[in-house]
Amino acid sequence: MNKTCSRQDPNPTTLAKSIGDGDRRALARAITLAESVHPGHEAATADLLNRLGRATGGAMRLGISGAPGVGKSTFIEALGLHLVELGNRVAVLAVDPSSPRSGGSILGDKTRMERLSRHPRAFIRPSPTGAATGGVSRGSREAILLCEAAGYDLVIVETVGVGQSELAVANLTDIFVLLLAPAAGDDLQGIKRGVIEVADLLLVNKADGELAAAAERARRDYAQALTLLTPSDDWRPAALCCSAVAGTGVADAWQLARQCWNLRERSGALAARRAEQDRAAIWRAVEDALRTRLHVDASARRWVAGLERRVVAGELTPAEAAREILGLMAGR
């Protein structure tokens, strides 16, 4: 029986020991700690990660994005079930839209991946976006590290929708997969070039039944579009069809993702990518810390609200208000 820690005990030493012992409840509590804006929890999270440091960094980090309705959760469950049956341990960090009332997740990916969530070698964590932007949640990077420390060899980050999301996920993961719905010719124009540029793998999902032919046409269109782009490293992005419901193409997609990861690991591109992500994480942490301090302090919230009213009234420019906020934070 794995040692568990009490719900009231956020002690980093206890959590680190329990996570190392494979306690899934401890992992869930640690992720909650990383996502918290409560004063003191940021330092506790840093302490925890320092204690787990040597156990992190060994997993493949896979980002998956796509428009609502494209079948992200169905695909992730199909991929996860394929991998756990091969003996892998899979963690899924599913970022959901937040309820405007409670702040909690609206969609609940754990219920939409019911079979995978029951598997002993899988861990699924739905997290609300909260005030975070870019399709990820506060603490997403820390959650990845915590899952790695718990022994998961693949960490999948599923984002909210598609748009700015893919840029945020590309800055957190080793490989970015974009799921697409069957579409023909003209619909390709509706996909931003920036989305294609950051994708390592394009998957046209729902390639079954009456949609099979349309999916293949879309795959050819996307494959042609990829030839016009210059790869960022030695990996040349690929496009293929799959059906998460039928299970076809899922194993092929995994093999391509694995090839991409192996190539980047051998060439040093993986280490360089993660180093750049670590540098970017510094500034995200600065932004999060500033935002958190302004929101947890009641007097600061009232003062900022006053600045907002002055900007709306035309008494201050947004840039002047920003300088005043930075001045306040510098004096603290």
KOLNUTOR-596082 format. One record per residue (C-alpha): residue number from 1; residue in one letter; chain; x, y, z. Coordinates in nm, 2 decimals. Example, Ala and Ser with C-alpha at 12.3 -4.5 7.8 and 13.67 -1.06 7.14 Angstrom:
# KOLNUTOR-596082
[site 1 "A" "A" [1.23 -0.45 0.78]];
[site 2 "S" "A" [1.37 -0.11 0.71]];
END
This chain:
# KOLNUTOR-596082
[site 1 "M" "A" [0.00 0.00 0.00]];
[site 2 "N" "A" [0.14 0.34 -0.10]];
[site 3 "K" "A" [0.18 0.59 0.18]];
[site 4 "T" "A" [-0.07 0.87 0.15]];
[site 5 "C" "A" [-0.05 1.22 0.30]];
[site 6 "S" "A" [-0.33 1.40 0.48]];
[site 7 "R" "A" [-0.54 1.65 0.28]];
[site 8 "Q" "A" [-0.44 1.92 0.53]];
[site 9 "D" "A" [-0.07 1.86 0.51]];
[site 10 "P" "A" [0.10 2.06 0.23]];
[site 11 "N" "A" [0.45 1.99 0.37]];
[site 12 "P" "A" [0.69 1.96 0.07]];
[site 13 "T" "A" [0.89 1.69 0.24]];
[site 14 "T" "A" [0.58 1.47 0.29]];
[site 15 "L" "A" [0.45 1.53 -0.06]];
[site 16 "A" "A" [0.79 1.46 -0.22]];
[site 17 "K" "A" [0.81 1.13 -0.04]];
[site 18 "S" "A" [0.46 1.03 -0.13]];
[site 19 "I" "A" [0.50 1.13 -0.49]];
[site 20 "G" "A" [0.82 0.92 -0.51]];
[site 21 "D" "A" [0.62 0.63 -0.37]];
[site 22 "G" "A" [0.37 0.65 -0.65]];
[site 23 "D" "A" [0.08 0.80 -0.44]];
[site 24 "R" "A" [-0.16 0.94 -0.70]];
[site 25 "R" "A" [-0.35 1.14 -0.44]];
[site 26 "A" "A" [-0.03 1.31 -0.34]];
[site 27 "L" "A" [0.04 1.39 -0.70]];
[site 28 "A" "A" [-0.31 1.54 -0.74]];
[site 29 "R" "A" [-0.26 1.75 -0.42]];
[site 30 "A" "A" [0.08 1.87 -0.54]];
[site 31 "I" "A" [-0.07 1.99 -0.87]];
[site 32 "T" "A" [-0.34 2.17 -0.67]];
[site 33 "L" "A" [-0.06 2.33 -0.47]];
[site 34 "A" "A" [0.12 2.44 -0.79]];
[site 35 "E" "A" [-0.20 2.59 -0.93]];
[site 36 "S" "A" [-0.29 2.78 -0.61]];
[site 37 "V" "A" [-0.27 3.16 -0.57]];
[site 38 "H" "A" [-0.27 3.13 -0.20]];
[site 39 "P" "A" [0.01 3.32 -0.03]];
[site 40 "G" "A" [0.29 3.09 0.06]];
[site 41 "H" "A" [0.19 2.81 -0.18]];
[site 42 "E" "A" [0.43 2.94 -0.45]];
[site 43 "A" "A" [0.73 2.90 -0.21]];
[site 44 "A" "A" [0.60 2.55 -0.10]];
[site 45 "T" "A" [0.58 2.45 -0.47]];
[site 46 "A" "A" [0.93 2.57 -0.54]];
[site 47 "D" "A" [1.06 2.37 -0.23]];
[site 48 "L" "A" [0.87 2.06 -0.35]];
[site 49 "L" "A" [1.02 2.08 -0.70]];
[site 50 "N" "A" [1.37 2.13 -0.56]];
[site 51 "R" "A" [1.33 1.81 -0.36]];
[site 52 "L" "A" [1.21 1.63 -0.67]];
[site 53 "G" "A" [1.45 1.79 -0.91]];
[site 54 "R" "A" [1.66 1.48 -1.00]];
[site 55 "A" "A" [1.34 1.28 -1.07]];
[site 56 "T" "A" [1.21 1.52 -1.34]];
[site 57 "G" "A" [1.29 1.57 -1.70]];
[site 58 "G" "A" [1.28 1.21 -1.83]];
[site 59 "A" "A" [0.94 1.19 -1.99]];
[site 60 "M" "A" [0.82 1.28 -2.34]];
[site 61 "R" "A" [0.61 1.59 -2.32]];
[site 62 "L" "A" [0.34 1.59 -2.59]];
[site 63 "G" "A" [0.11 1.88 -2.66]];
[site 64 "I" "A" [-0.22 1.83 -2.83]];
[site 65 "S" "A" [-0.45 2.10 -2.96]];
[site 66 "G" "A" [-0.74 2.14 -3.20]];
[site 67 "A" "A" [-1.07 2.32 -3.24]];
[site 68 "P" "A" [-1.36 2.22 -3.02]];
[site 69 "G" "A" [-1.54 1.91 -3.15]];
[site 70 "V" "A" [-1.24 1.78 -3.34]];
[site 71 "G" "A" [-1.21 1.48 -3.10]];
[site 72 "K" "A" [-0.91 1.57 -2.88]];
[site 73 "S" "A" [-1.03 1.38 -2.57]];
[site 74 "T" "A" [-1.13 1.07 -2.78]];
[site 75 "F" "A" [-0.79 1.07 -2.95]];
[site 76 "I" "A" [-0.60 1.11 -2.63]];
[site 77 "E" "A" [-0.79 0.82 -2.47]];
[site 78 "A" "A" [-0.73 0.60 -2.77]];
[site 79 "L" "A" [-0.36 0.69 -2.77]];
[site 80 "G" "A" [-0.33 0.65 -2.39]];
[site 81 "L" "A" [-0.50 0.31 -2.39]];
[site 82 "H" "A" [-0.26 0.20 -2.67]];
[site 83 "L" "A" [0.04 0.31 -2.47]];
[site 84 "V" "A" [-0.05 0.17 -2.13]];
[site 85 "E" "A" [-0.11 -0.16 -2.29]];
[site 86 "L" "A" [0.25 -0.14 -2.41]];
[site 87 "G" "A" [0.36 -0.10 -2.05]];
[site 88 "N" "A" [0.39 0.28 -2.05]];
[site 89 "R" "A" [0.27 0.51 -1.77]];
[site 90 "V" "A" [0.07 0.80 -1.91]];
[site 91 "A" "A" [-0.03 1.13 -1.75]];
[site 92 "V" "A" [-0.29 1.36 -1.91]];
[site 93 "L" "A" [-0.31 1.72 -1.81]];
[site 94 "A" "A" [-0.64 1.83 -1.96]];
[site 95 "V" "A" [-0.69 2.21 -1.95]];
[site 96 "D" "A" [-1.06 2.30 -1.95]];
[site 97 "P" "A" [-1.25 2.63 -1.97]];
[site 98 "S" "A" [-1.32 2.78 -1.63]];
[site 99 "S" "A" [-1.67 2.83 -1.48]];
[site 100 "P" "A" [-1.72 3.21 -1.44]];
[site 101 "R" "A" [-1.89 3.13 -1.11]];
[site 102 "S" "A" [-1.68 2.87 -0.93]];
[site 103 "G" "A" [-1.36 2.89 -1.13]];
[site 104 "G" "A" [-1.36 2.51 -1.18]];
[site 105 "S" "A" [-1.34 2.30 -1.49]];
[site 106 "I" "A" [-1.65 2.30 -1.71]];
[site 107 "L" "A" [-1.60 2.01 -1.94]];
[site 108 "G" "A" [-1.44 1.75 -1.71]];
[site 109 "D" "A" [-1.21 1.55 -1.93]];
[site 110 "K" "A" [-1.18 1.28 -1.67]];
[site 111 "T" "A" [-1.54 1.18 -1.74]];
[site 112 "R" "A" [-1.48 1.19 -2.11]];
[site 113 "M" "A" [-1.18 0.96 -2.08]];
[site 114 "E" "A" [-1.36 0.71 -1.86]];
[site 115 "R" "A" [-1.17 0.39 -1.97]];
[site 116 "L" "A" [-0.83 0.55 -1.95]];
[site 117 "S" "A" [-0.90 0.71 -1.61]];
[site 118 "R" "A" [-0.96 0.37 -1.47]];
[site 119 "H" "A" [-0.63 0.22 -1.58]];
[site 120 "P" "A" [-0.37 0.19 -1.30]];
[site 121 "R" "A" [-0.09 0.31 -1.53]];
[site 122 "A" "A" [-0.28 0.63 -1.63]];
[site 123 "F" "A" [-0.34 0.96 -1.44]];
[site 124 "I" "A" [-0.58 1.22 -1.57]];
[site 125 "R" "A" [-0.59 1.57 -1.42]];
[site 126 "P" "A" [-0.85 1.83 -1.55]];
[site 127 "S" "A" [-0.74 2.18 -1.46]];
[site 128 "P" "A" [-0.93 2.51 -1.51]];
[site 129 "T" "A" [-0.77 2.78 -1.72]];
[site 130 "G" "A" [-0.86 3.04 -1.45]];
[site 131 "A" "A" [-0.71 3.37 -1.53]];
[site 132 "A" "A" [-0.43 3.21 -1.74]];
[site 133 "T" "A" [-0.41 3.28 -2.11]];
[site 134 "G" "A" [-0.29 3.08 -2.41]];
[site 135 "G" "A" [-0.49 2.76 -2.35]];
[site 136 "V" "A" [-0.30 2.64 -2.05]];
[site 137 "S" "A" [-0.35 2.67 -1.67]];
[site 138 "R" "A" [-0.15 2.83 -1.40]];
[site 139 "G" "A" [0.10 2.57 -1.29]];
[site 140 "S" "A" [0.10 2.37 -1.61]];
[site 141 "R" "A" [0.48 2.36 -1.63]];
[site 142 "E" "A" [0.50 2.26 -1.27]];
[site 143 "A" "A" [0.24 1.99 -1.32]];
[site 144 "I" "A" [0.44 1.84 -1.60]];
[site 145 "L" "A" [0.75 1.82 -1.37]];
[site 146 "L" "A" [0.54 1.66 -1.09]];
[site 147 "C" "A" [0.41 1.39 -1.32]];
[site 148 "E" "A" [0.76 1.31 -1.44]];
[site 149 "A" "A" [0.87 1.28 -1.07]];
[site 150 "A" "A" [0.58 1.04 -1.01]];
[site 151 "G" "A" [0.73 0.81 -1.28]];
[site 152 "Y" "A" [0.51 0.88 -1.58]];
[site 153 "D" "A" [0.71 0.84 -1.90]];
[site 154 "L" "A" [0.46 1.03 -2.13]];
[site 155 "V" "A" [0.29 1.36 -2.02]];
[site 156 "I" "A" [0.02 1.48 -2.25]];
[site 157 "V" "A" [-0.10 1.84 -2.23]];
[site 158 "E" "A" [-0.44 1.89 -2.39]];
[site 159 "T" "A" [-0.53 2.25 -2.45]];
[site 160 "V" "A" [-0.85 2.46 -2.46]];
[site 161 "G" "A" [-0.95 2.50 -2.83]];
[site 162 "V" "A" [-0.70 2.63 -3.08]];
[site 163 "G" "A" [-0.57 2.98 -3.15]];
[site 164 "Q" "A" [-0.31 3.12 -2.91]];
[site 165 "S" "A" [-0.32 2.79 -2.73]];
[site 166 "E" "A" [-0.08 2.62 -2.96]];
[site 167 "L" "A" [0.19 2.88 -2.90]];
[site 168 "A" "A" [0.17 2.83 -2.52]];
[site 169 "V" "A" [0.17 2.45 -2.55]];
[site 170 "A" "A" [0.47 2.46 -2.78]];
[site 171 "N" "A" [0.65 2.65 -2.51]];
[site 172 "L" "A" [0.58 2.37 -2.26]];
[site 173 "T" "A" [0.62 2.05 -2.46]];
[site 174 "D" "A" [0.87 1.86 -2.67]];
[site 175 "I" "A" [0.63 1.78 -2.96]];
[site 176 "F" "A" [0.32 1.96 -3.07]];
[site 177 "V" "A" [0.03 1.77 -3.24]];
[site 178 "L" "A" [-0.25 1.95 -3.41]];
[site 179 "L" "A" [-0.58 1.77 -3.46]];
[site 180 "L" "A" [-0.79 1.87 -3.75]];
[site 181 "A" "A" [-1.14 1.78 -3.87]];
[site 182 "P" "A" [-1.19 1.65 -4.22]];
[site 183 "A" "A" [-1.21 1.94 -4.46]];
[site 184 "A" "A" [-1.14 2.01 -4.82]];
[site 185 "G" "A" [-0.95 2.27 -5.02]];
[site 186 "D" "A" [-1.10 2.61 -4.92]];
[site 187 "D" "A" [-1.12 2.52 -4.55]];
[site 188 "L" "A" [-0.74 2.51 -4.54]];
[site 189 "Q" "A" [-0.74 2.89 -4.59]];
[site 190 "G" "A" [-0.91 2.92 -4.25]];
[site 191 "I" "A" [-0.62 2.77 -4.06]];
[site 192 "K" "A" [-0.36 3.02 -3.95]];
[site 193 "R" "A" [-0.02 2.97 -4.09]];
[site 194 "G" "A" [0.12 3.02 -3.74]];
[site 195 "V" "A" [-0.06 2.70 -3.62]];
[site 196 "I" "A" [0.09 2.50 -3.90]];
[site 197 "E" "A" [0.44 2.64 -3.84]];
[site 198 "V" "A" [0.46 2.52 -3.48]];
[site 199 "A" "A" [0.30 2.18 -3.54]];
[site 200 "D" "A" [0.53 1.87 -3.56]];
[site 201 "L" "A" [0.24 1.65 -3.66]];
[site 202 "L" "A" [-0.09 1.72 -3.82]];
[site 203 "L" "A" [-0.36 1.46 -3.77]];
[site 204 "V" "A" [-0.69 1.47 -3.96]];
[site 205 "N" "A" [-0.92 1.29 -3.72]];
[site 206 "K" "A" [-1.26 1.12 -3.79]];
[site 207 "A" "A" [-1.12 0.95 -4.10]];
[site 208 "D" "A" [-1.38 0.68 -4.11]];
[site 209 "G" "A" [-1.71 0.60 -4.28]];
[site 210 "E" "A" [-1.85 0.88 -4.51]];
[site 211 "L" "A" [-1.58 1.12 -4.39]];
[site 212 "A" "A" [-1.28 0.89 -4.50]];
[site 213 "A" "A" [-1.25 1.04 -4.85]];
[site 214 "A" "A" [-1.28 1.40 -4.72]];
[site 215 "A" "A" [-1.02 1.33 -4.46]];
[site 216 "E" "A" [-0.77 1.20 -4.71]];
[site 217 "R" "A" [-0.83 1.50 -4.93]];
[site 218 "A" "A" [-0.76 1.72 -4.63]];
[site 219 "R" "A" [-0.45 1.53 -4.54]];
[site 220 "R" "A" [-0.31 1.59 -4.89]];
[site 221 "D" "A" [-0.39 1.96 -4.87]];
[site 222 "Y" "A" [-0.21 1.99 -4.53]];
[site 223 "A" "A" [0.08 1.78 -4.65]];
[site 224 "Q" "A" [0.12 2.01 -4.94]];
[site 225 "A" "A" [0.11 2.32 -4.71]];
[site 226 "L" "A" [0.38 2.17 -4.50]];
[site 227 "T" "A" [0.62 2.15 -4.79]];
[site 228 "L" "A" [0.61 2.53 -4.81]];
[site 229 "L" "A" [0.74 2.57 -4.46]];
[site 230 "T" "A" [1.10 2.56 -4.34]];
[site 231 "P" "A" [1.14 2.31 -4.05]];
[site 232 "S" "A" [1.28 2.46 -3.73]];
[site 233 "D" "A" [1.52 2.16 -3.70]];
[site 234 "D" "A" [1.60 1.83 -3.86]];
[site 235 "W" "A" [1.24 1.70 -3.82]];
[site 236 "R" "A" [1.01 1.75 -4.11]];
[site 237 "P" "A" [0.64 1.78 -3.99]];
[site 238 "A" "A" [0.41 1.52 -4.13]];
[site 239 "A" "A" [0.03 1.49 -4.20]];
[site 240 "L" "A" [-0.17 1.17 -4.17]];
[site 241 "C" "A" [-0.53 1.05 -4.12]];
[site 242 "C" "A" [-0.66 0.88 -3.81]];
[site 243 "S" "A" [-0.98 0.77 -3.65]];
[site 244 "A" "A" [-0.98 0.79 -3.27]];
[site 245 "V" "A" [-1.32 0.61 -3.26]];
[site 246 "A" "A" [-1.21 0.32 -3.49]];
[site 247 "G" "A" [-0.86 0.32 -3.35]];
[site 248 "T" "A" [-0.70 0.35 -3.69]];
[site 249 "G" "A" [-0.39 0.56 -3.74]];
[site 250 "V" "A" [-0.33 0.60 -3.37]];
[site 251 "A" "A" [-0.03 0.36 -3.35]];
[site 252 "D" "A" [0.11 0.53 -3.66]];
[site 253 "A" "A" [0.08 0.87 -3.51]];
[site 254 "W" "A" [0.26 0.75 -3.20]];
[site 255 "Q" "A" [0.54 0.61 -3.40]];
[site 256 "L" "A" [0.59 0.94 -3.58]];
[site 257 "A" "A" [0.59 1.13 -3.25]];
[site 258 "R" "A" [0.84 0.88 -3.11]];
[site 259 "Q" "A" [1.07 0.93 -3.42]];
[site 260 "C" "A" [1.05 1.31 -3.38]];
[site 261 "W" "A" [1.14 1.28 -3.01]];
[site 262 "N" "A" [1.43 1.04 -3.07]];
[site 263 "L" "A" [1.57 1.26 -3.35]];
[site 264 "R" "A" [1.56 1.57 -3.13]];
[site 265 "E" "A" [1.72 1.39 -2.84]];
[site 266 "R" "A" [2.01 1.26 -3.05]];
[site 267 "S" "A" [2.07 1.59 -3.22]];
[site 268 "G" "A" [2.06 1.80 -2.91]];
[site 269 "A" "A" [1.75 1.99 -3.03]];
[site 270 "L" "A" [1.55 1.86 -2.74]];
[site 271 "A" "A" [1.79 1.99 -2.48]];
[site 272 "A" "A" [1.80 2.33 -2.66]];
[site 273 "R" "A" [1.42 2.34 -2.68]];
[site 274 "R" "A" [1.38 2.27 -2.31]];
[site 275 "A" "A" [1.65 2.53 -2.22]];
[site 276 "E" "A" [1.46 2.79 -2.41]];
[site 277 "Q" "A" [1.14 2.69 -2.24]];
[site 278 "D" "A" [1.31 2.73 -1.90]];
[site 279 "R" "A" [1.41 3.08 -1.99]];
[site 280 "A" "A" [1.06 3.17 -2.11]];
[site 281 "A" "A" [0.93 3.02 -1.78]];
[site 282 "I" "A" [1.11 3.29 -1.58]];
[site 283 "W" "A" [0.90 3.57 -1.74]];
[site 284 "R" "A" [0.58 3.37 -1.71]];
[site 285 "A" "A" [0.66 3.33 -1.34]];
[site 286 "V" "A" [0.72 3.71 -1.31]];
[site 287 "E" "A" [0.39 3.79 -1.47]];
[site 288 "D" "A" [0.20 3.53 -1.26]];
[site 289 "A" "A" [0.36 3.66 -0.94]];
[site 290 "L" "A" [0.27 4.02 -1.02]];
[site 291 "R" "A" [-0.09 3.93 -1.11]];
[site 292 "T" "A" [-0.12 3.71 -0.80]];
[site 293 "R" "A" [0.00 3.98 -0.56]];
[site 294 "L" "A" [-0.24 4.23 -0.70]];
[site 295 "H" "A" [-0.53 4.00 -0.67]];
[site 296 "V" "A" [-0.47 3.85 -0.32]];
[site 297 "D" "A" [-0.43 4.19 -0.15]];
[site 298 "A" "A" [-0.77 4.36 -0.10]];
[site 299 "S" "A" [-0.63 4.71 -0.08]];
[site 300 "A" "A" [-0.42 4.65 -0.40]];
[site 301 "R" "A" [-0.74 4.53 -0.58]];
[site 302 "R" "A" [-0.93 4.85 -0.48]];
[site 303 "W" "A" [-0.63 5.07 -0.59]];
[site 304 "V" "A" [-0.61 4.89 -0.93]];
[site 305 "A" "A" [-0.99 4.92 -0.97]];
[site 306 "G" "A" [-0.95 5.29 -0.92]];
[site 307 "L" "A" [-0.68 5.31 -1.19]];
[site 308 "E" "A" [-0.90 5.12 -1.43]];
[site 309 "R" "A" [-1.18 5.37 -1.37]];
[site 310 "R" "A" [-0.94 5.66 -1.44]];
[site 311 "V" "A" [-0.83 5.49 -1.76]];
[site 312 "V" "A" [-1.19 5.44 -1.87]];
[site 313 "A" "A" [-1.26 5.81 -1.79]];
[site 314 "G" "A" [-0.97 5.92 -2.00]];
[site 315 "E" "A" [-0.77 6.06 -1.70]];
[site 316 "L" "A" [-0.49 5.81 -1.75]];
[site 317 "T" "A" [-0.35 5.61 -2.05]];
[site 318 "P" "A" [-0.31 5.23 -2.00]];
[site 319 "A" "A" [0.07 5.27 -2.02]];
[site 320 "E" "A" [0.06 5.53 -1.74]];
[site 321 "A" "A" [-0.16 5.30 -1.53]];
[site 322 "A" "A" [0.08 5.01 -1.59]];
[site 323 "R" "A" [0.38 5.23 -1.48]];
[site 324 "E" "A" [0.19 5.31 -1.16]];
[site 325 "I" "A" [0.12 4.94 -1.09]];
[site 326 "L" "A" [0.49 4.85 -1.15]];
[site 327 "G" "A" [0.60 5.14 -0.93]];
[site 328 "L" "A" [0.37 5.00 -0.65]];
[site 329 "M" "A" [0.51 4.65 -0.69]];
[site 330 "A" "A" [0.87 4.77 -0.69]];
[site 331 "G" "A" [0.81 4.95 -0.36]];
[site 332 "R" "A" [0.69 4.63 -0.19]];
END
